[in-house]
């Protein structure tokens, strides 16, 4: 995310309302059993904290990386209200040095602000950050989302297809790759019928 992109997110988060709500993403919540053995997790572009906080509520040690200081401050307040502690990292994912083999799980939920070049670096960083045998959880929009207009980027190249995700995570074991349409209700930012794609993949080892 460039400085311009971060400023755009600062403006979007600069309201009392949590733009994407305070409840965890539904796909992430459905992975509770898969996450049962995880002791540490990285939540990528954690925004206002809904997903990182939920992960911490599961007893997982969470590192939440986010580029927007406004969003991260809201995440801190949400964590305090929920009585959990997270390790917050304020960083631009375009320049952040990803840790190596540091987490049992890496989570990326609707991180489609990233165009193809930045996306490639982020996906490489997510793979790098996983411990051997670690779990990657990713949800995003498919190109059909543009017609729905219920959230997400308006640029098709930022959206995911099954082929794109299979290629990006080819060295991992894909446990779930599911493309489907569903009604979602995640604050005002994501609301209505949506073209979704979910990926659960496991690192080698």
Rosetta blueprint (number, residue, H / E / L):
1 X L
2 X L
3 X H
4 X H
5 X H
6 X H
7 X H
8 X H
9 X H
10 X H
11 X H
12 X H
13 X H
14 X L
15 X L
16 X L
17 X L
18 X L
19 X L
20 X L
21 X L
22 X L
23 X L
24 X L
25 X L
26 X H
27 X H
28 X H
29 X H
30 X H
31 X L
32 X L
33 X L
34 X H
35 X H
36 X H
37 X H
38 X L
39 X L
40 X E
41 X E
42 X E
43 X E
44 X E
45 X L
46 X L
47 X L
48 X L
49 X L
50 X H
51 X H
52 X H
53 X H
54 X H
55 X H
56 X H
57 X H
58 X L
59 X L
60 X L
61 X E
62 X E
63 X E
64 X E
65 X E
66 X E
67 X L
68 X L
69 X H
70 X H
71 X H
72 X H
73 X H
74 X H
75 X H
76 X H
77 X H
78 X H
79 X H
80 X H
81 X H
82 X H
83 X L
84 X L
85 X L
86 X L
87 X E
88 X E
89 X E
90 X E
91 X L
92 X L
93 X L
94 X L
95 X L
96 X L
97 X L
98 X L
99 X L
100 X L
101 X L
102 X L
103 X E
104 X E
105 X E
106 X E
107 X E
108 X E
109 X E
110 X L
111 X L
112 X L
113 X L
114 X L
115 X L
116 X H
117 X H
118 X H
119 X H
120 X H
121 X H
122 X H
123 X H
124 X H
125 X H
126 X H
127 X H
128 X H
129 X H
130 X E
131 X E
132 X E
133 X E
134 X E
135 X E
136 X E
137 X E
138 X E
139 X E
140 X E
141 X E
142 X L
143 X L
144 X L
145 X H
146 X H
147 X H
148 X H
149 X L
150 X L
151 X L
152 X L
153 X L
154 X L
155 X L
156 X H
157 X H
158 X H
159 X L
160 X L
161 X L
162 X H
163 X H
164 X H
165 X H
166 X H
167 X H
168 X H
169 X L
170 X L
171 X L
172 X L
173 X E
174 X E
175 X E
176 X E
177 X E
178 X E
179 X E
180 X E
181 X E
182 X E
183 X E
184 X E
185 X E
186 X E
187 X L
188 X L
189 X L
190 X E
191 X E
192 X E
193 X E
194 X E
195 X E
196 X E
197 X E
198 X E
199 X E
200 X E
201 X E
202 X E
203 X L
204 X L
205 X L
